[in-house]
Amino acid sequence: MTAKEKMTAPVTSVGADVEQPFNNKLNNQSIADLPDKGNLQATNNAENTAKSANKKNTDELETVSMMELYDTAYPPKLPIVDGLLYNGTYLFVGSPKIGKSFFMAQIGYHISKGLPLWGLSVRQGTVLYLALEDDYARLQKRLSQMFGMEGSENFYFATKSKSLNAGLEQQLVQFVTDHKDARLIIIDTLQKVREVGGDKFSYASDYEIVTKLKAFSDHYGICFLVVHHTRKMESSDSFDMISGTNGLLGAADGAFVMQKEKRTDNKAVLEVAGRDQQDQKLWLNFNRERCVWELTKTETELWKEPEDPLLEKIKELVTDEQPEWAGTATELVELLQVEMQPNALSRKLNVSLERLLLEYGIQYKTERGHDGRKIRLTFVGTTA
């Protein structure tokens, strides 16, 4: 059985028993037990880091050639919620009292418990929710309405924090240091962590604050989900309704925009755009009895990459019955019987590292030994 055919255990969360699968293709794969679980998985090792060409001093421009890029195996960008949310910094935008905080609690709970969300696999980890417009009593009431007494030991809350320019970064560093499996930090809202005063509505200021958050999320390999508000002026493009300047969206890895036709409606549309996922439009329904958002339909099915002949051959070579292969690129070319030079095969695997892991459940690494560089392919797919 291939990694794509294996199913995650059908765990249903409290208040989510009527959720529908978001995408059948994405629903077939477990991402809960992928390698590099620590929140430093985005840090490359020295051997795989591309070296700048003839850099003599710090004043010179650091460059990487196209071939250096191909010769480098960069760590994969692993999903937190499959096909929906990845490591990086994302805005979650909607008008006041539309239900954003309920959604933040819902996604945080699912990630902290490792429970599928709308049929999507979730990569379990510790979650920190900076609920800066709430108090603990309100949080207690909201969470008990949503999940009953089924708590989560990996879901943490804070109702006060420092601003980003006055110590918040140090507070977050301490948290991810204490919780090596941190996956998600929710900031609710952006305005609560901005600096007080100054030119806070300029493009430069908007770009700077998101850039700081992105630098943190990239360094520690986690996700920031930053709650923000829409502006009052309507626009045909939902993402133009993000309050502030284009600097916010320009610096972020992506954004979620939630809208209702009427504030009293139970139905909402969630539009998604980002660097690491396809643009999506989701129709949601708010279950007022359970206080959770349920998926009702999607606008289009996510685009699926065509099969890659090389990766298909590797899938047949490395399986759960034969979980590991190691050898040189030359040996792999001969074994797979592909018309490709060994160095071209190595570069192809570098480029396809993420797809090989996420779609086929095969981890690719290179190792340098006394007899030269070797390729190691390991099957890491998990059984349902």
N, C-alpha and C positions, 0 to 999 in steps of 0.2 A: 504494500500500500504506500502511495507517495505521500509527501508532506501536505500537498494540496488537497488530498482526499481525506485527511484526518480531521476529525471534528473536535472542537472543544466540548467539555462537559456541559450539558444544557442546564446551567444554573440560572434560575430566574430570581431577580431581586424582589424585595418587598415593594408592592405598588407598581410593578412593571410587568405583570403577567399578561397584559394584552399588547405588549410591544411587538412590532413586526420586524422581520429581518430587513436591514437597511440595504444590503446587497448580498446576494447569494454567494458570489465569488469570494467576497471578503469574509463571509461567515464560515468558511471551511477551514480556517487556519488559526491555530493557537499562537498568540504572541506573548503569552504570559511567561513562558520559560525560555525566551531567547537568551543567548549569551550576553555577557557584559551588562549584568544587572545593575551595577553601581552607577551613581549619578555622575561619574567621570567617564562614561563610556564614549563621550565625544572627543576625548583627548587622544590624539594619535601618538604612537611611540616614536622614538628617535629614528629607528630604522626606516619607518614608512613616511617620515616627514620629508616633503619635497625641499630640496636645498636650493637656495638662491644662487644664481650664476655669478661667480666671481665678485661677490660683494666684499668691498674692501673696508668700508667704514659705515657708520650708522647714518650718515648723511646721504648715502646713495640709495637710489630706488631699488627695492627688493623685487626681483622678478622671478618668475617660474616659466620655463619653456613649455610648449605644448607636449613635447615628449616626456618631460619631467612629470607633468600631470598624469599622462597615461601610465608612467612607470611607478606611480604611487598608489598604494591601496588605502584609501581613506575610510574611516569608520562609517558604517551604515547609519542612515538617519532612520532610527527605529520609531514606529508609531506608538503612541500611548493609547489612543482609541483608533482602531484599524481603519485607515482611509479617511479619518476625520480630524484627528489631532496628533501633532508631532511635537518633538522637542523644538523649542524656540519661543518667541514672544508673540502672542496673539491678542488682538482686541476683541472684546465681546460687547457689542454695542446695541442699545435699545433705549426707548423712551422710559422715563421713570415709572415705576410700579407696573411694568409689563410682565414681570415674572423672571427677571434675570437672576435674582438671588436664589430662587427655587432651582433654576437650572444649574447654577454653580454648585449648590449643595448636592444635587443629583449626580452630576458628573464626578464631583469629588468623592462621593460615597462609592460609586461604582469602581473608580480607579483604586481607592484604598482597599476595597474588598476583592478586586480582581473579577468583578461580575460583568458579563457582557452588557453593553448598552445598545438597545435597539437591534440586537442580533450581532453587533460588532464585537470582535475580540478586544479585550482590554488588557494592557500590560500593568500588572499590579505594582503598587508602590505607595510610599508615604505621601500624603497630601497635606499641605498647609493652606488654610483659608483665612486670609486677612479680611474679616468681615467688619470693616471700619465704619460702617453706618449702622451697625447693630449693637446689641448688648447680649450677654450670655443667656439671659432669660428668654429673649426672643428667639435666639438660636436653638435653645432647648425645645421650645414649643414647636418650631418649624420642623426640626429634625424628627421629633417624635411623631408629628403628623405624617411625615413622609415615609418613615422606615420603622415605625413602632419602636419596640425596645431592642431591635437588632442593631446594636452599635458596631463601631469599628475602632479598633485600637490604633489604626494607622492614619486616622483623620484628625488633624489638629486645627485649633481655631485661636485667633487672636482678634480682639476688638480695638486694640490700640497698637500703633507702631510709630517709629520715627519717620520723617520724610526722607525721600531718596537722597537729598543733598545734606542730610543731617543725621546719618547713622543707620538708615534702613539696610543698606548693603551689608554692613557689619552684622546686623541682626540676622539677616538671611544666610550669610556665610556660616554663622554659628549653627543655624538650624540644619543646613545641608551637611555640615560636618558631623553633627550629632545623629543625623538620619541619612545614612549612606545610600538608602534606597529611595530617596526623595524623587518623585516623578513630576509633581504638579504643585505650583504655588499660585493661588488665586488672589488677586488684589482687587478688592471691591470697596472703593472705586479708585480710578486713576487720580482724580482730583484730591483725594485724601493723602496721597504721598508726594504731591507736587510741592515745589518750594513755594513759600509764601511771598507774595509781592513779586516785583521784577516784571520783565517783559514776557509774561507767561502765555500770551496768546500769539506769539510769533511763530513762524515756520521753524526757525532755528531752535526755539525752546521746545516745541513739540517734538522735533526730530531728535533733539539731544536726550530727552527723558526716555523715549522708547529705545534709543541706541544704548543707553546705560543698562536698561533691563535686558536687552538682547545680548549684550556682551556678557552679562551674568549667566543667562540661560545657556548660551553657547559654551561658556567655560565649564559649567557644571553639568551640562548635558541634561537639563530639565526643561519643563515647559512653564512659562508664565501665561496665565489667562487673566487679562486686565479688563475689568468692567468699566465701561464708559457710556456716555449718553449721546443720543442723536440730537441734532439741532432741530429747531422748529420748522425751518423752511423745507418744503418738499422738493424732491428731485427724482428724475426718472431712473437715476443710478443710485441704488440703495447705499452704496459705499461713499457717495458724495454727501450723505446725510450725517456722517460722523462729525460730532462737534469738534471744533478747532480747525486747524489747518491740515493740508495734505501731508504735513511732516509726520503726523502720527502713523498713518497707513503706510507712508513711504518707508519708514524705518522698521515697521513690524514685519514679521514673517507671514502674517495673514490676519484675517478678520472675520468675525461672525456678526451679522446684522439681523436682529430679531425685530419683526414688525407685526402689528395687528391693525386691522381696519378700524376697530373700535376697542377702546381700552377694556370694556366689559366682556369682550369676546373670549371664548376659551381657545379659539384657533389662532395660530400665529404661523408666519413664514420665517424660516431661518435660512439666510443666504450665506454661503461660505466661499471665501477666496483666499488662496495662499500660495506660497512658493513651492510647498512640498505636497500639496494635494490638488486634485482637480476642483474647479469651480462647481458648486453644488447648490441646489435649492430644495429645502426640506419643508414639508407641511407637518406641523405639530398640533397636538391637541392637549390642553391642560386638563388633567383629571382632577377635579376640585375635591373629590373625596379623598384621594391619596396624595394630592398636591405634587404630582410628578408630570413631566412632559412626556407624551407618548408620540411616537412617529406614526403618521397616517399614510404618507406617500412621499415619493421623491420625483423630481421632474424628469430626470433621465438616469439611466444606468451608467455607472462609471465606465470610462473607456478602459479596455483591457489590451495590454500590449500583445502583439502576435507572438507565437511561440518562437523561441530562439533555438535553432538546431544544435548549437554547441551545448547550451544548458540542458537541453533534453537528453543529450548523450551522457552528460555528467549525472543527471538524475538516475539514469539506468546503471551507472557505475557505482554510485554511493547511495546506499539504501539503509533501511533499518536492519536488514539482514547482513549487509556488508557496510558497516557504518563509517569506515575510514579508509582513505587511500593517501599515500605519500610517495612522492617521487619527483623527478625533474620535469621541466616543461617538455623536454624532448621525449621522455618516456610517456607523458600524457598524450602528446600528439600521436604517437605511434599506437597507443592503446585505444584512443578514440577513433583513429583512422580518419582524421580530418585534414584537409588540404590547407595547412596553415603553418607558418614558421613558429618555432617555439617562443620567440620573444613576442610575436604578435598574439599568441595564445595567452601569455602572461598578462599582457596589457588588456586584452579582452576580459579576463577574469577580474582585473583591478577595477575596470569600468562597471562590470556586472556584479560586483561583490554584494551590493544591497539587494538586488533582485534575486540573486542566487540564495540568499539567506531567507528573505521574506516569502518568496513564492515556492521555493523548493526545499526549504529547511536544511540547507547545506552551508556550512561555514567554511570560508576560504581564507587560508593564511599562507604566508611564505616564511620560510625559515632558512637561515644561513648556517651551514655546517662546514666541517673541514673539507668536505668534498664538493662544496658549491651550494647554490641556492636550491631549495626544494619547495615544492608545493604540497600543502596538506589540506585535504578536503574531508570534513567531518559532518556526518549526518546528525542534526540536533533537533529534528522533528520530534514532537511529543505525542504520545498515545492519548487518545481521549479518555 
